[in-house]
Amino acid sequence: MPLPVRRPIAVLLMAAASLAVGAPASASSETAQQYRFWSYWWGTDGQWTYAPAAASHAVADGDVEGWRFAVSGTGRAEPPREAASFDALCGHVPRPDGSVRVALVVDYGDSADAPDGETPPARVDRQCVVVPETSATGVAVLAGYSTLRQRDGLICGIGGYPQRECAPRADAAPSAPAGPTAWDSELPGLAGMALVLGLGGAAAHRWRRPAVAADQDERGHA
């Protein structure tokens, strides 16, 4: 049976998005597009790497994951402002049978990137999240941390922030509508910027990444 048409299209979108974020920004300030959104990151050896896979990919015990809310351009994204160590956050947390532990950092950004009329929580949360191994994905880890608001496969809000919008253009002209009204106003061609949950069927593969060594700052809470 042939695959649905949407799958190869989604794979191409995800690949294009990963390349766009990983490449140096070459567009001028006049042409570079800016978006306000939650971006998704992987932590390895104390460094953040923009996640090239959708947040529905499988995670393993020992992984470190991060999310950051910020205004970012089409050629770059802002990583979480604090690093994390799996051992510092999860080393003291027992691993129940059939579960995995993931160190999670959620950075709500600063007031300069906040939507009009909203104030970001004044914190960068660092927690150990335990989820069942059979459903261990990046989305499940995030949902284990707090409530999620989603739309069209995008992570729009985490823990109630932001309250309404969903990855709008942040450099629109003043006369433009305050909020997005259609898909083409939200990350056109960049729908895979770590916001799309299921592109390419990432959850179908038990793809595992190496655990992160414990050599980071030990501040945080479980």
Phi and psi in degrees as GROMACS dihedral restraints (atoms count N, CA, C in turn):
[ dihedral_restraints ]
;  ai    aj    ak    al  type     phi  dphi    fc
    3     4     5     6     1   -66.3    20    10
    4     5     6     7     1   150.3    20    10
    6     7     8     9     1   -70.8    20    10
    7     8     9    10     1   150.0    20    10
    9    10    11    12     1   -58.6    20    10
   10    11    12    13     1   147.6    20    10
   12    13    14    15     1   -62.0    20    10
   13    14    15    16     1   -32.4    20    10
   15    16    17    18     1   -64.8    20    10
   16    17    18    19     1   -24.6    20    10
   18    19    20    21     1   -69.0    20    10
   19    20    21    22     1   -52.4    20    10
   21    22    23    24     1   -61.5    20    10
   22    23    24    25     1   -34.0    20    10
   24    25    26    27     1   -63.1    20    10
   25    26    27    28     1   -43.2    20    10
   27    28    29    30     1   -63.6    20    10
   28    29    30    31     1   -40.4    20    10
   30    31    32    33     1   -61.2    20    10
   31    32    33    34     1   -42.7    20    10
   33    34    35    36     1   -63.9    20    10
   34    35    36    37     1   -39.9    20    10
   36    37    38    39     1   -62.2    20    10
   37    38    39    40     1   -42.9    20    10
   39    40    41    42     1   -65.4    20    10
   40    41    42    43     1   -42.1    20    10
   42    43    44    45     1   -63.7    20    10
   43    44    45    46     1   -42.9    20    10
   45    46    47    48     1   -62.5    20    10
   46    47    48    49     1   -40.4    20    10
   48    49    50    51     1   -65.6    20    10
   49    50    51    52     1   -42.4    20    10
   51    52    53    54     1   -63.0    20    10
   52    53    54    55     1   -41.5    20    10
   54    55    56    57     1   -66.1    20    10
   55    56    57    58     1   -39.2    20    10
   57    58    59    60     1   -64.5    20    10
   58    59    60    61     1   -41.3    20    10
   60    61    62    63     1   -73.8    20    10
   61    62    63    64     1   -35.0    20    10
   63    64    65    66     1   -78.6    20    10
   64    65    66    67     1   -19.2    20    10
   66    67    68    69     1   -87.7    20    10
   67    68    69    70     1   153.3    20    10
   69    70    71    72     1   -62.2    20    10
   70    71    72    73     1   146.1    20    10
   72    73    74    75     1   -72.3    20    10
   73    74    75    76     1   119.2    20    10
   75    76    77    78     1  -108.2    20    10
   76    77    78    79     1   -14.6    20    10
   78    79    80    81     1   -73.9    20    10
   79    80    81    82     1   148.6    20    10
   81    82    83    84     1   -73.5    20    10
   82    83    84    85     1   166.1    20    10
   84    85    86    87     1   -63.4    20    10
   85    86    87    88     1   -23.3    20    10
   87    88    89    90     1   -75.8    20    10
   88    89    90    91     1   -27.8    20    10
   90    91    92    93     1  -109.6    20    10
   91    92    93    94     1   -17.5    20    10
   93    94    95    96     1   -66.5    20    10
   94    95    96    97     1   133.3    20    10
   96    97    98    99     1   -93.4    20    10
   97    98    99   100     1   138.6    20    10
   99   100   101   102     1  -114.9    20    10
  100   101   102   103     1   137.2    20    10
  102   103   104   105     1  -129.8    20    10
  103   104   105   106     1   152.1    20    10
  105   106   107   108     1  -112.6    20    10
  106   107   108   109     1   113.2    20    10
  108   109   110   111     1  -160.1    20    10
  109   110   111   112     1   168.4    20    10
  111   112   113   114     1   -87.5    20    10
  112   113   114   115     1   120.5    20    10
  114   115   116   117     1  -104.3    20    10
  115   116   117   118     1   157.5    20    10
  117   118   119   120     1  -118.4    20    10
  118   119   120   121     1   133.4    20    10
  120   121   122   123     1  -135.4    20    10
  121   122   123   124     1   155.5    20    10
  123   124   125   126     1  -115.6    20    10
  124   125   126   127     1   140.3    20    10
  126   127   128   129     1  -105.6    20    10
  127   128   129   130     1   129.7    20    10
  129   130   131   132     1  -143.9    20    10
  130   131   132   133     1   125.6    20    10
  132   133   134   135     1    53.6    20    10
  133   134   135   136     1    39.7    20    10
  135   136   137   138     1    78.4    20    10
  136   137   138   139     1     6.0    20    10
  138   139   140   141     1  -117.9    20    10
  139   140   141   142     1   146.8    20    10
  141   142   143   144     1   -96.4    20    10
  142   143   144   145     1   134.0    20    10
  144   145   146   147     1  -122.2    20    10
  145   146   147   148     1   130.0    20    10
  147   148   149   150     1   -59.1    20    10
  148   149   150   151     1   128.1    20    10
  150   151   152   153     1   -68.9    20    10
  151   152   153   154     1   121.0    20    10
  153   154   155   156     1   -82.9    20    10
  154   155   156   157     1    -5.3    20    10
  156   157   158   159     1  -113.8    20    10
  157   158   159   160     1   159.8    20    10
  159   160   161   162     1   -67.7    20    10
  160   161   162   163     1   159.8    20    10
  162   163   164   165     1   -71.2    20    10
  163   164   165   166     1    -2.9    20    10
  165   166   167   168     1   -87.1    20    10
  166   167   168   169     1     3.1    20    10
  168   169   170   171     1   -68.1    20    10
  169   170   171   172     1   157.1    20    10
  171   172   173   174     1   -75.3    20    10
  172   173   174   175     1   141.7    20    10
  174   175   176   177     1  -112.5    20    10
  175   176   177   178     1   160.8    20    10
  177   178   179   180     1  -124.0    20    10
  178   179   180   181     1   159.3    20    10
  180   181   182   183     1   -58.7    20    10
  181   182   183   184     1   128.3    20    10
  183   184   185   186     1   104.5    20    10
  184   185   186   187     1    -6.4    20    10
  186   187   188   189     1   -74.0    20    10
  187   188   189   190     1   156.0    20    10
  189   190   191   192     1  -124.2    20    10
  190   191   192   193     1   126.5    20    10
  192   193   194   195     1  -128.1    20    10
  193   194   195   196     1   151.6    20    10
  195   196   197   198     1  -141.5    20    10
  196   197   198   199     1   151.9    20    10
  198   199   200   201     1  -133.1    20    10
  199   200   201   202     1   141.8    20    10
  201   202   203   204     1  -139.1    20    10
  202   203   204   205     1   130.4    20    10
  204   205   206   207     1   -97.8    20    10
  205   206   207   208     1   124.0    20    10
  207   208   209   210     1  -166.6    20    10
  208   209   210   211     1   166.5    20    10
  210   211   212   213     1   -87.9    20    10
  211   212   213   214     1   122.6    20    10
  213   214   215   216     1  -133.7    20    10
  214   215   216   217     1   153.5    20    10
  216   217   218   219     1   -89.2    20    10
  217   218   219   220     1   174.9    20    10
  219   220   221   222     1   -71.6    20    10
  220   221   222   223     1   -13.9    20    10
  222   223   224   225     1  -108.3    20    10
  223   224   225   226     1     4.8    20    10
  225   226   227   228     1  -159.3    20    10
  226   227   228   229     1   166.5    20    10
  228   229   230   231     1  -145.6    20    10
  229   230   231   232     1   155.2    20    10
  231   232   233   234     1   -92.0    20    10
  232   233   234   235     1   123.5    20    10
  234   235   236   237     1   -79.4    20    10
  235   236   237   238     1   166.2    20    10
  237   238   239   240     1   -55.5    20    10
  238   239   240   241     1   146.8    20    10
  240   241   242   243     1   -84.5    20    10
  241   242   243   244     1    -6.1    20    10
  243   244   245   246     1  -127.1    20    10
  244   245   246   247     1   138.7    20    10
  246   247   248   249     1   -80.4    20    10
  247   248   249   250     1   172.5    20    10
  249   250   251   252     1  -145.6    20    10
  250   251   252   253     1   149.5    20    10
  252   253   254   255     1  -117.4    20    10
  253   254   255   256     1   131.9    20    10
  255   256   257   258     1   -60.2    20    10
  256   257   258   259     1   -44.9    20    10
  258   259   260   261     1   -64.2    20    10
  259   260   261   262     1   -38.2    20    10
  261   262   263   264     1   -66.6    20    10
  262   263   264   265     1   -37.6    20    10
  264   265   266   267     1   -91.3    20    10
  265   266   267   268     1   -34.1    20    10
  267   268   269   270     1  -119.7    20    10
  268   269   270   271     1    -7.0    20    10
  270   271   272   273     1   -59.7    20    10
  271   272   273   274     1   -29.0    20    10
  273   274   275   276     1   -94.3    20    10
  274   275   276   277     1     0.4    20    10
  276   277   278   279     1   -96.5    20    10
  277   278   279   280     1   118.5    20    10
  279   280   281   282     1   -60.5    20    10
  280   281   282   283     1   148.9    20    10
  282   283   284   285     1  -100.4    20    10
  283   284   285   286     1   106.0    20    10
  285   286   287   288     1   -65.0    20    10
  286   287   288   289     1   153.0    20    10
  288   289   290   291     1   -57.4    20    10
  289   290   291   292     1   135.9    20    10
  291   292   293   294     1    75.8    20    10
  292   293   294   295     1    16.7    20    10
  294   295   296   297     1  -127.4    20    10
  295   296   297   298     1   165.6    20    10
  297   298   299   300     1  -129.7    20    10
  298   299   300   301     1   150.3    20    10
  300   301   302   303     1  -110.2    20    10
  301   302   303   304     1   133.6    20    10
  303   304   305   306     1  -131.3    20    10
  304   305   306   307     1   129.9    20    10
  306   307   308   309     1   -80.4    20    10
  307   308   309   310     1   127.3    20    10
  309   310   311   312     1  -124.5    20    10
  310   311   312   313     1   134.7    20    10
  312   313   314   315     1  -119.9    20    10
  313   314   315   316     1   127.6    20    10
  315   316   317   318     1  -123.3    20    10
  316   317   318   319     1   114.1    20    10
  318   319   320   321     1  -109.0    20    10
  319   320   321   322     1   113.4    20    10
  321   322   323   324     1   -80.3    20    10
  322   323   324   325     1     0.7    20    10
  324   325   326   327     1    78.0    20    10
  325   326   327   328     1  -172.1    20    10
  327   328   329   330     1  -115.9    20    10
  328   329   330   331     1   175.5    20    10
  330   331   332   333     1   -65.5    20    10
  331   332   333   334     1   -25.6    20    10
  333   334   335   336     1   -64.6    20    10
  334   335   336   337     1   -27.2    20    10
  336   337   338   339     1   -99.5    20    10
  337   338   339   340     1     1.2    20    10
  339   340   341   342     1   -74.5    20    10
  340   341   342   343     1   147.8    20    10
  342   343   344   345     1   -63.3    20    10
  343   344   345   346     1   157.0    20    10
  345   346   347   348     1   -56.5    20    10
  346   347   348   349     1   132.2    20    10
  348   349   350   351     1    82.7    20    10
  349   350   351   352     1     2.9    20    10
  351   352   353   354     1  -121.9    20    10
  352   353   354   355     1   152.1    20    10
  354   355   356   357     1  -124.7    20    10
  355   356   357   358     1   126.3    20    10
  357   358   359   360     1   -70.3    20    10
  358   359   360   361     1   148.3    20    10
  360   361   362   363     1   -55.4    20    10
  361   362   363   364     1   134.6    20    10
  363   364   365   366     1   -82.8    20    10
  364   365   366   367     1    66.4    20    10
  366   367   368   369     1  -165.1    20    10
  367   368   369   370     1   160.7    20    10
  369   370   371   372     1  -119.1    20    10
  370   371   372   373     1   110.5    20    10
  372   373   374   375     1   -81.6    20    10
  373   374   375   376     1   138.8    20    10
  375   376   377   378     1  -133.6    20    10
  376   377   378   379     1   113.3    20    10
  378   379   380   381     1  -139.3    20    10
  379   380   381   382     1   160.8    20    10
  381   382   383   384     1  -101.5    20    10
  382   383   384   385     1   123.3    20    10
  384   385   386   387     1  -112.7    20    10
  385   386   387   388     1   131.1    20    10
  387   388   389   390     1  -109.6    20    10
  388   389   390   391     1   125.5    20    10
  390   391   392   393     1  -132.5    20    10
  391   392   393   394     1   155.3    20    10
  393   394   395   396     1   -61.2    20    10
  394   395   396   397     1   137.9    20    10
  396   397   398   399     1   -62.9    20    10
  397   398   399   400     1   -32.5    20    10
  399   400   401   402     1   -68.5    20    10
  400   401   402   403     1   -19.9    20    10
  402   403   404   405     1  -129.4    20    10
  403   404   405   406     1    32.3    20    10
  405   406   407   408     1   -82.8    20    10
  406   407   408   409     1   100.5    20    10
  408   409   410   411     1  -130.8    20    10
  409   410   411   412     1   169.1    20    10
  411   412   413   414     1   -59.6    20    10
  412   413   414   415     1   -37.0    20    10
  414   415   416   417     1   -67.8    20    10
  415   416   417   418     1   -41.3    20    10
  417   418   419   420     1   -62.9    20    10
  418   419   420   421     1   -38.7    20    10
  420   421   422   423     1   -63.4    20    10
  421   422   423   424     1   -45.8    20    10
  423   424   425   426     1   -64.1    20    10
  424   425   426   427     1   -40.4    20    10
  426   427   428   429     1   -67.0    20    10
  427   428   429   430     1   -28.2    20    10
  429   430   431   432     1   -71.9    20    10
  430   431   432   433     1   -18.5    20    10
  432   433   434   435     1   -86.4    20    10
  433   434   435   436     1   -45.6    20    10
  435   436   437   438     1  -161.6    20    10
  436   437   438   439     1   178.6    20    10
  438   439   440   441     1   -73.4    20    10
  439   440   441   442     1   148.8    20    10
  441   442   443   444     1  -120.1    20    10
  442   443   444   445     1   145.9    20    10
  444   445   446   447     1  -116.3    20    10
  445   446   447   448     1   123.7    20    10
  447   448   449   450     1  -126.8    20    10
  448   449   450   451     1   153.8    20    10
  450   451   452   453     1  -156.5    20    10
  451   452   453   454     1   131.8    20    10
  453   454   455   456     1    51.8    20    10
  454   455   456   457     1    35.5    20    10
  456   457   458   459     1    80.5    20    10
  457   458   459   460     1    10.1    20    10
  459   460   461   462     1  -105.9    20    10
  460   461   462   463     1   146.2    20    10
  462   463   464   465     1   -82.8    20    10
  463   464   465   466     1   107.0    20    10
  465   466   467   468     1   -91.3    20    10
  466   467   468   469     1   -39.4    20    10
  468   469   470   471     1  -145.7    20    10
  469   470   471   472     1   146.8    20    10
  471   472   473   474     1  -125.4    20    10
  472   473   474   475     1   125.6    20    10
  474   475   476   477     1    60.4    20    10
  475   476   477   478     1    30.6    20    10
  477   478   479   480     1    83.7    20    10
  478   479   480   481     1     7.2    20    10
  480   481   482   483     1  -127.4    20    10
  481   482   483   484     1   129.5    20    10
  483   484   485   486     1   -71.6    20    10
  484   485   486   487     1   167.7    20    10
  486   487   488   489     1   -78.7    20    10
  487   488   489   490     1   -35.3    20    10
  489   490   491   492     1  -125.9    20    10
  490   491   492   493     1   -49.8    20    10
  492   493   494   495     1   -71.6    20    10
  493   494   495   496     1   169.1    20    10
  495   496   497   498     1  -145.1    20    10
  496   497   498   499     1    92.5    20    10
  498   499   500   501     1    52.3    20    10
  499   500   501   502     1    54.9    20    10
  501   502   503   504     1   -82.7    20    10
  502   503   504   505     1   165.8    20    10
  504   505   506   507     1   -62.4    20    10
  505   506   507   508     1   133.4    20    10
  507   508   509   510     1  -102.8    20    10
  508   509   510   511     1    -3.8    20    10
  510   511   512   513     1  -116.4    20    10
  511   512   513   514     1    24.7    20    10
  513   514   515   516     1   -70.7    20    10
  514   515   516   517     1   157.7    20    10
  516   517   518   519     1   -64.2    20    10
  517   518   519   520     1   151.9    20    10
  519   520   521   522     1   -56.3    20    10
  520   521   522   523     1   -27.8    20    10
  522   523   524   525     1   -81.7    20    10
  523   524   525   526     1    -6.5    20    10
  525   526   527   528     1   -71.6    20    10
  526   527   528   529     1   157.6    20    10
  528   529   530   531     1   -58.1    20    10
  529   530   531   532     1   148.7    20    10
  531   532   533   534     1   -66.6    20    10
  532   533   534   535     1   -32.1    20    10
  534   535   536   537     1  -128.3    20    10
  535   536   537   538     1   157.5    20    10
  537   538   539   540     1   -65.7    20    10
  538   539   540   541     1   144.1    20    10
  540   541   542   543     1  -117.7    20    10
  541   542   543   544     1    -7.5    20    10
  543   544   545   546     1  -155.0    20    10
  544   545   546   547     1   162.9    20    10
  546   547   548   549     1   -58.1    20    10
  547   548   549   550     1   -36.3    20    10
  549   550   551   552     1   -71.6    20    10
  550   551   552   553     1    -4.7    20    10
  552   553   554   555     1   -96.5    20    10
  553   554   555   556     1    -0.1    20    10
  555   556   557   558     1  -123.2    20    10
  556   557   558   559     1   107.1    20    10
  558   559   560   561     1    49.5    20    10
  559   560   561   562     1    53.4    20    10
  561   562   563   564     1   -61.2    20    10
  562   563   564   565     1   127.7    20    10
  564   565   566   567     1    75.5    20    10
  565   566   567   568     1    -5.3    20    10
  567   568   569   570     1  -126.4    20    10
  568   569   570   571     1    32.6    20    10
  570   571   572   573     1   -65.1    20    10
  571   572   573   574     1   -15.1    20    10
  573   574   575   576     1   -94.0    20    10
  574   575   576   577     1    14.4    20    10
  576   577   578   579     1   -69.4    20    10
  577   578   579   580     1    56.7    20    10
  579   580   581   582     1    63.9    20    10
  580   581   582   583     1    12.1    20    10
  582   583   584   585     1  -103.3    20    10
  583   584   585   586     1   -29.4    20    10
  585   586   587   588     1   -74.8    20    10
  586   587   588   589     1   130.2    20    10
  588   589   590   591     1   -83.5    20    10
  589   590   591   592     1   -29.5    20    10
  591   592   593   594     1  -129.1    20    10
  592   593   594   595     1    20.8    20    10
  594   595   596   597     1   -63.2    20    10
  595   596   597   598     1   134.4    20    10
  597   598   599   600     1    70.8    20    10
  598   599   600   601     1     9.1    20    10
  600   601   602   603     1    63.3    20    10
  601   602   603   604     1    41.3    20    10
  603   604   605   606     1   -59.7    20    10
  604   605   606   607     1   -31.0    20    10
  606   607   608   609     1   -71.5    20    10
  607   608   609   610     1   -13.4    20    10
  609   610   611   612     1   -74.7    20    10
  610   611   612   613     1   -14.0    20    10
  612   613   614   615     1  -111.0    20    10
  613   614   615   616     1   129.9    20    10
  615   616   617   618     1   -82.3    20    10
  616   617   618   619     1    64.3    20    10
  618   619   620   621     1   -79.6    20    10
  619   620   621   622     1   127.7    20    10
  621   622   623   624     1  -117.3    20    10
  622   623   624   625     1   144.9    20    10
  624   625   626   627     1  -114.7    20    10
  625   626   627   628     1   153.8    20    10
  627   628   629   630     1   -64.6    20    10
  628   629   630   631     1   147.3    20    10
  630   631   632   633     1   -66.8    20    10
  631   632   633   634     1   156.6    20    10
  633   634   635   636     1   -95.1    20    10
  634   635   636   637     1   136.1    20    10
  636   637   638   639     1   -70.7    20    10
  637   638   639   640     1   153.9    20    10
  639   640   641   642     1   -94.1    20    10
  640   641   642   643     1    89.9    20    10
  642   643   644   645     1  -138.9    20    10
  643   644   645   646     1    23.7    20    10
  645   646   647   648     1  -108.4    20    10
  646   647   648   649     1   177.2    20    10
  648   649   650   651     1   -53.7    20    10
  649   650   651   652     1   134.5    20    10
  651   652   653   654     1   -98.3    20    10
  652   653   654   655     1    17.2    20    10
  654   655   656   657     1   -75.9    20    10
  655   656   657   658     1   153.5    20    10
  657   658   659   660     1   139.1    20    10
  658   659   660   661     1  -178.1    20    10
  660   661   662   663     1  -147.4    20    10
  661   662   663   664     1   159.8    20    10
